Amino acid sequence: MQETALTPFDRIGGRTAIARIVDRFYDLMDGEPRFAALRAMHGADLGPMRHSLTGFLTGWAGGPRDWFEQNPDKCMMSAHGGLPITPKTAAQWIEAMAAAFADCGLADHPVGVLMMDRFKMMARGMAGNHTTAD
């Protein structure tokens, strides 16, 4: 009998775990002064962003791909292309997301470690078009 391999989505705790990470991330971004520059890039209502990031990460990690079906031909890099992402705001994003994983008890989880590695690459890539550090 062959076992079905668990996806990263399953291994990290499914949609519930991803939603907790996303909620904690936005709570930190919204409430911590050290993330002020990152927060300033977002609208007043973070609800739509929470929903979108949860959906994206769910599909990205191997769960239901509803976000991708609702947003064909859209990726995180292109979705953020028009934003003034600098090395400073990319670093704030990484720091807030790392804190969210830690606060949710997933900083040392093997999937959490891999996700954070990829997040760092994406955030730094988004800031890669800027030549000056803030």
N, CA, C and O of each residue as an XYZ file, in Angstrom:
536
protein
N       0.833     -1.171      0.000
C       0.000      0.000      0.000
C       0.886      1.246      0.000
O       1.808      1.366      0.807
N       0.598      2.151     -0.898
C       1.392      3.369     -1.047
C       0.728      4.521     -0.298
O      -0.469      4.766     -0.442
N       1.532      5.227      0.506
C       1.020      6.384      1.230
C       1.088      7.618      0.348
O       1.996      7.767     -0.469
N       0.117      8.496      0.527
C       0.129      9.764     -0.179
C       1.031     10.725      0.587
O       0.882     10.899      1.796
N       1.960     11.341     -0.121
C       2.870     12.292      0.522
C       2.093     13.539      0.949
O       1.255     14.053      0.207
N       2.384     13.998      2.130
C       1.751     15.215      2.619
C       2.382     16.430      1.961
O       3.595     16.479      1.758
N       1.560     17.396      1.633
C       2.060     18.648      1.066
C       2.603     19.528      2.196
O       2.308     19.282      3.365
N       3.389     20.547      1.856
C       3.798     21.501      2.894
C       2.585     22.110      3.610
O       2.625     22.355      4.816
N       1.514     22.350      2.855
C       0.261     22.863      3.421
C      -0.239     21.949      4.538
O      -0.593     22.415      5.621
N      -0.263     20.647      4.265
C      -0.705     19.680      5.272
C       0.265     19.621      6.448
O      -0.151     19.595      7.606
N       1.546     19.600      6.144
C       2.567     19.433      7.178
C       2.628     20.615      8.138
O       2.977     20.442      9.306
N       2.296     21.801      7.669
C       2.386     22.979      8.547
C       1.114     23.182      9.373
O       1.110     23.954     10.332
N       0.045     22.495      9.002
C      -1.191     22.608      9.780
C      -2.381     23.115      8.995
O      -3.408     23.461      9.579
N      -2.260     23.164      7.672
C      -3.387     23.521      6.824
C      -3.758     24.994      6.874
O      -2.982     25.845      7.310
N      -4.963     25.259      6.416
C      -5.438     26.637      6.301
C      -5.497     27.347      7.657
O      -5.262     28.552      7.741
N      -5.806     26.607      8.695
C      -5.871     27.213     10.029
C      -4.519     27.793     10.427
O      -4.446     28.917     10.925
N      -3.450     27.030     10.210
C      -2.115     27.509     10.563
C      -1.712     28.688      9.680
O      -1.145     29.667     10.166
N      -2.002     28.594      8.399
C      -1.642     29.688      7.496
C      -2.405     30.957      7.865
O      -1.823     32.041      7.878
N      -3.682     30.840      8.159
C      -4.474     32.006      8.556
C      -3.936     32.618      9.846
O      -3.919     33.842      9.983
N      -3.499     31.797     10.787
C      -2.915     32.322     12.030
C      -1.641     33.103     11.752
O      -1.428     34.177     12.315
N      -0.786     32.555     10.874
C       0.462     33.242     10.516
C       0.147     34.584      9.873
O       0.714     35.609     10.251
N      -0.758     34.575      8.903
C      -1.110     35.798      8.181
C      -1.722     36.822      9.135
O      -1.364     37.999      9.097
N      -2.633     36.382      9.978
C      -3.244     37.325     10.930
C      -2.198     37.918     11.862
O      -2.214     39.118     12.133
N      -1.297     37.086     12.350
C      -0.258     37.598     13.249
C       0.663     38.561     12.507
O       1.052     39.592     13.056
N       1.012     38.235     11.276
C       1.846     39.115     10.454
C       1.212     40.497     10.325
O       1.869     41.509     10.569
N      -0.074     40.541      9.940
C      -0.724     41.839      9.759
C      -0.954     42.551     11.084
O      -0.923     43.780     11.134
N      -1.185     41.794     12.164
C      -1.306     42.425     13.482
C       0.011     43.106     13.871
O       0.011     44.232     14.368
N       1.119     42.421     13.644
C       2.431     43.010     13.939
C       2.689     44.235     13.077
O       3.115     45.280     13.569
N       2.424     44.092     11.786
C       2.661     45.200     10.864
C       1.811     46.412     11.247
O       2.268     47.551     11.145
N       0.607     46.173     11.678
C      -0.321     47.244     12.010
C      -0.020     47.888     13.359
O      -0.314     49.066     13.565
N       0.565     47.122     14.277
C       0.712     47.629     15.631
C       2.110     47.950     16.101
O       2.275     48.580     17.145
N       3.113     47.540     15.368
C       4.491     47.750     15.805
C       5.121     48.929     15.061
O       5.185     48.918     13.832
N       5.581     49.931     15.783
C       6.193     51.097     15.139
C       7.379     50.739     14.234
O       7.647     51.442     13.259
N       8.081     49.662     14.550
C       9.250     49.306     13.730
C       8.874     48.879     12.315
O       9.740     48.769     11.446
N       7.569     48.637     12.080
C       7.102     48.257     10.745
C       6.313     49.388     10.080
O       5.525     49.142      9.166
N       6.522     50.611     10.533
C       5.736     51.758     10.049
C       5.875     51.985      8.549
O       4.884     52.278      7.880
N       7.065     51.857      8.015
C       7.250     52.085      6.573
C       6.514     51.024      5.764
O       5.931     51.322      4.721
N       6.543     49.807      6.240
C       5.812     48.726      5.570
C       4.310     48.953      5.675
O       3.584     48.775      4.697
N       3.846     49.343      6.848
C       2.413     49.579      7.062
C       1.910     50.703      6.168
O       0.786     50.652      5.670
N       2.741     51.714      5.968
C       2.341     52.878      5.168
C       2.086     52.510      3.703
O       1.441     53.271      2.982
N       2.577     51.370      3.260
C       2.383     50.934      1.874
C       1.015     50.284      1.663
O       0.644     49.978      0.530
N       0.272     50.073      2.733
C      -1.005     49.365      2.679
C      -2.168     50.310      2.961
O      -1.991     51.352      3.592
N      -3.337     49.947      2.500
C      -4.540     50.720      2.760
C      -4.971     50.616      4.214
O      -4.431     49.818      4.981
N      -5.941     51.425      4.578
C      -6.419     51.448      5.957
C      -7.010     50.110      6.382
O      -6.797     49.670      7.512
N      -7.749     49.463      5.492
C      -8.406     48.191      5.791
C      -7.513     47.042      5.344
O      -7.321     46.822      4.148
N      -6.971     46.314      6.312
C      -6.096     45.190      5.992
C      -6.865     43.897      5.729
O      -6.261     42.886      5.373
N      -8.176     43.916      5.898
C      -8.986     42.712      5.695
C      -8.794     42.070      4.336
O      -8.547     40.866      4.264
N      -8.900     42.834      3.248
C      -8.700     42.221      1.930
C      -7.296     41.625      1.756
O      -7.132     40.600      1.094
N      -6.296     42.264      2.345
C      -4.930     41.744      2.241
C      -4.778     40.452      3.032
O      -4.116     39.518      2.580
N      -5.388     40.400      4.203
C      -5.339     39.169      5.004
C      -5.954     38.017      4.217
O      -5.393     36.923      4.157
N      -7.101     38.273      3.623
C      -7.800     37.248      2.852
C      -6.958     36.798      1.650
O      -6.817     35.603      1.389
N      -6.408     37.767      0.931
C      -5.637     37.453     -0.266
C      -4.360     36.684      0.070
O      -4.056     35.685     -0.583
N      -3.613     37.130      1.071
C      -2.372     36.438      1.409
C      -2.648     35.037      1.938
O      -1.905     34.104      1.630
N      -3.705     34.877      2.728
C      -4.057     33.533      3.199
C      -4.371     32.625      2.018
O      -3.913     31.484      1.973
N      -5.139     33.117      1.076
C      -5.470     32.320     -0.102
C      -4.250     31.994     -0.940
O      -4.081     30.859     -1.384
N      -3.396     32.991     -1.159
C      -2.178     32.757     -1.933
C      -1.309     31.701     -1.263
O      -0.903     30.732     -1.903
N      -1.021     31.886      0.030
C      -0.137     30.955      0.725
C      -0.734     29.554      0.811
O      -0.001     28.566      0.779
N      -2.049     29.462      0.920
C      -2.711     28.157      0.939
C      -2.407     27.395     -0.347
O      -1.983     26.240     -0.300
N      -2.620     28.031     -1.486
C      -2.355     27.373     -2.760
C      -0.876     27.175     -3.016
O      -0.470     26.139     -3.544
N      -0.076     28.141     -2.653
C       1.371     28.096     -2.860
C       1.995     26.938     -2.103
O       2.956     26.327     -2.570
N       1.443     26.633     -0.921
C       1.985     25.559     -0.084
C       1.409     24.187     -0.432
O       1.767     23.189      0.192
N       0.524     24.134     -1.419
C       0.005     22.836     -1.847
C      -1.415     22.545     -1.411
O      -1.900     21.426     -1.579
N      -2.088     23.539     -0.853
C      -3.488     23.369     -0.474
C      -4.400     23.751     -1.628
O      -3.952     23.845     -2.771
N      -5.668     23.971     -1.337
C      -6.610     24.368     -2.393
C      -6.114     25.605     -3.143
O      -5.610     26.554     -2.541
N      -6.267     25.575     -4.454
C      -5.698     26.620     -5.316
C      -6.733     27.666     -5.728
O      -6.647     28.232     -6.818
N      -7.694     27.919     -4.870
C      -8.752     28.890     -5.168
C      -8.192     30.253     -5.558
O      -8.654     30.858     -6.526
N      -7.200     30.744     -4.814
C      -6.633     32.060     -5.098
C      -6.092     32.112     -6.523
O      -6.308     33.092     -7.236
N      -5.395     31.068     -6.936
C      -4.797     31.035     -8.265
C      -5.858     30.941     -9.358
O      -5.699     31.508    -10.439
N      -6.930     30.228     -9.072
C      -8.028     30.133    -10.036
C      -8.759     31.476    -10.164
O      -9.225     31.826    -11.248
N      -8.858     32.215     -9.076
C      -9.528     33.520     -9.085
C      -8.621     34.629     -9.601
O      -9.100     35.711     -9.941
N      -7.329     34.375     -9.663
C      -6.345     35.378    -10.087
C      -5.409     34.788    -11.146
O      -4.199     34.706    -10.937
N      -5.977     34.379    -12.281
C      -5.117     33.756    -13.295
C      -4.047     34.734    -13.781
O      -4.282     35.938    -13.891
N      -2.900     34.197    -14.061
C      -1.773     34.971    -14.591
C      -1.244     36.019    -13.613
O      -0.557     36.955    -14.022
N      -1.554     35.870    -12.336
C      -1.077     36.817    -11.327
C      -0.096     36.078    -10.410
O      -0.334     34.943     -9.997
N       0.986     36.742    -10.114
C       1.935     36.197     -9.151
C       2.293     37.303     -8.165
O       1.988     38.473     -8.397
N       2.929     36.935     -7.086
C       3.264     37.929     -6.063
C       4.231     38.980     -6.591
O       4.125     40.155     -6.239
N       5.150     38.574     -7.412
C       6.120     39.540     -7.937
C       5.423     40.595     -8.794
O       5.671     41.790     -8.635
N       4.558     40.156     -9.696
C       3.876     41.133    -10.556
C       2.839     41.935     -9.777
O       2.623     43.111    -10.072
N       2.199     41.323     -8.792
C       1.195     42.025     -7.993
C       1.810     43.168     -7.193
O       1.132     44.148     -6.886
N       3.078     43.045     -6.859
C       3.756     44.072     -6.071
C       4.657     44.966     -6.920
O       5.343     45.841     -6.391
N       4.658     44.752     -8.216
C       5.556     45.476     -9.106
C       5.437     46.979     -9.065
O       6.441     47.668     -9.244
N       4.256     47.518     -8.838
C       4.065     48.967     -8.826
C       4.320     49.619     -7.479
O       4.248     50.842     -7.360
N       4.615     48.822     -6.466
C       4.836     49.384     -5.131
C       6.284     49.827     -4.956
O       7.194     49.238     -5.540
N       6.492     50.854     -4.162
C       7.858     51.344     -3.936
C       8.592     50.499     -2.886
O       8.939     50.995     -1.815
N       8.819     49.238     -3.200
C       9.475     48.336     -2.255
C      10.973     48.619     -2.266
O      11.637     48.546     -3.300
N      11.474     48.942     -1.092
C      12.891     49.259     -0.917
C      13.538     48.154     -0.078
O      12.834     47.320      0.491
N      14.838     48.141      0.000
C      15.474     47.173      0.908
C      14.961     47.307      2.347
O      14.846     46.310      3.060
N      14.652     48.536      2.772
C      14.138     48.754      4.129
C      12.779     48.097      4.319
O      12.573     47.394      5.308
N      11.849     48.310      3.398
C      10.520     47.722      3.560
C      10.561     46.209      3.346
O       9.798     45.475      3.973
N      11.442     45.742      2.471
C      11.594     44.287      2.298
C      12.102     43.664      3.596
O      11.627     42.604      4.003
N      13.061     44.315      4.245
C      13.582     43.811      5.518
C      12.505     43.831      6.599
O      12.434     42.914      7.417
N      11.666     44.869      6.610
C      10.561     44.915      7.573
C       9.585     43.770      7.321
O       9.097     43.153      8.268
N       9.298     43.483      6.052
C       8.385     42.389      5.707
C       8.948     41.069      6.217
O       8.238     40.276      6.835
N      10.228     40.845      5.952
C      10.875     39.606      6.405
C      10.836     39.503      7.926
O      10.513     38.447      8.471
N      11.163     40.589      8.607
C      11.180     40.579     10.071
C       9.787     40.310     10.646
O       9.640     39.522     11.581
N       8.774     40.961     10.089
C       7.408     40.760     10.582
C       6.929     39.335     10.308
O       6.278     38.726     11.158
N       7.242     38.806      9.139
C       6.812     37.443      8.820
C       7.553     36.432      9.695
O       6.947     35.470     10.167
N       8.843     36.633      9.916
C       9.600     35.736     10.795
C       9.034     35.768     12.215
O       8.929     34.729     12.867
N       8.672     36.957     12.689
C       8.068     37.071     14.022
C       6.717     36.371     14.072
O       6.377     35.750     15.078
N       5.948     36.467     12.997
C       4.651     35.790     12.948
C       4.832     34.273     13.027
O       4.108     33.599     13.759
N       5.788     33.741     12.280
C       6.055     32.301     12.349
C       6.476     31.911     13.756
O       6.017     30.898     14.285
N       7.352     32.711     14.370
C       7.805     32.416     15.726
C       6.653     32.475     16.718
O       6.505     31.584     17.554
N       5.841     33.516     16.629
C       4.714     33.672     17.547
C       3.690     32.552     17.401
O       2.966     32.242     18.348
N       3.629     31.951     16.230
C       2.698     30.841     15.981
C       3.354     29.483     16.245
O       2.752     28.442     15.983
N       4.583     29.490     16.762
C       5.278     28.255     17.103
C       5.779     27.475     15.898
O       5.971     26.262     15.981
N       5.995     28.161     14.771
C       6.390     27.468     13.547
C       7.752     27.901     13.009
O       8.118     27.536     11.891
N       8.501     28.670     13.785
C       9.795     29.162     13.309
C      10.776     28.027     13.044
O      11.577     28.106     12.112
N      10.722     26.975     13.852
C      11.644     25.855     13.694
C      11.023     24.665     12.967
O      11.681     23.645     12.766
N       9.766     24.794     12.576
C       9.106     23.724     11.827
C       9.806     23.610     10.472
O      10.077     24.634      9.844
N      10.104     22.401     10.006
C      10.811     22.263      8.723
C      10.143     23.014      7.568
O      10.832     23.606      6.737
N       8.825     22.994      7.509
C       8.136     23.726      6.443
C       8.226     25.229      6.695
O       8.383     26.005      5.753
N       8.128     25.640      7.938
C       8.263     27.052      8.266
C       9.629     27.593      7.868
O       9.736     28.708      7.356
N      10.670     26.807      8.102
C      12.028     27.219      7.731
C      12.130     27.371      6.217
O      12.684     28.356      5.728
N      11.603     26.406      5.475
C      11.648     26.485      4.011
C      10.835     27.666      3.486
O      11.274     28.371      2.578
N       9.652     27.880      4.057
C       8.829     29.002      3.621
C       9.546     30.322      3.865
O       9.553     31.194      2.996
N      10.146     30.476      5.036
C      10.849     31.720      5.333
C      12.031     31.926      4.387
O      12.309     33.057      3.988
N      12.723     30.858      4.027
C      13.821     30.988      3.059
C      13.301     31.546      1.740
O      13.921     32.434      1.155
N      12.173     31.035      1.273
C      11.594     31.505      0.014
C      11.057     32.925      0.145
O      11.189     33.727     -0.780
N      10.450     33.242      1.293
C       9.949     34.596      1.523
C      11.097     35.606      1.463
O      10.952     36.684      0.885
N      12.222     35.260      2.054
C      13.377     36.159      2.027
C      13.819     36.408      0.587
O      14.110     37.541      0.204
N      13.865     35.353     -0.195
C      14.260     35.500     -1.598
C      13.276     36.391     -2.355
O      13.687     37.264     -3.120
N      11.968     36.168     -2.140
C      10.962     36.961     -2.845
C      11.016     38.429     -2.425
O      10.992     39.320     -3.273
N      11.088     38.676     -1.130
C      11.095     40.060     -0.639
C      12.325     40.803     -1.148
O      12.229     41.949     -1.586
N      13.453     40.159     -1.088
C      14.682     40.806     -1.580
C      14.623     41.004     -3.084
O      15.135     41.998     -3.599
N      14.006     40.075     -3.793
C      13.836     40.219     -5.232
C      12.935     41.383     -5.581
O      13.189     42.092     -6.555
N      11.894     41.591     -4.809
C      10.989     42.714     -5.049
C      11.689     44.049     -4.823
O      11.354     45.048     -5.459
N      12.656     44.061     -3.919
C      13.410     45.288     -3.644
C      14.613     45.427     -4.570
O      15.305     46.445     -4.548
N      14.857     44.415     -5.372
C      16.056     44.380     -6.199
C      16.151     45.467     -7.250
O      17.244     45.753     -7.739
N      15.025     46.083     -7.612
C      15.049     47.137     -8.617
C      15.429     48.499     -8.038
O      15.574     49.472     -8.778
N      15.588     48.565     -6.744
C      15.961     49.824     -6.095
C      17.453     49.810     -5.806
O      17.987     48.821     -5.303
N      18.103     50.878     -6.116
C      19.547     50.922     -5.965
C      20.013     51.561     -4.668
O      21.195     51.478     -4.333
N      19.113     52.194     -3.933
C      19.505     52.837     -2.694
C      18.789     52.182     -1.534
O      17.628     51.791     -1.648
N      19.478     52.065     -0.429
C      18.868     51.521      0.786
C      18.336     52.677      1.623
O      18.960     53.733      1.726
N      17.188     52.456      2.209
C      16.602     53.473      3.104
C      17.053     53.234      4.523
O      16.672     53.978      5.426
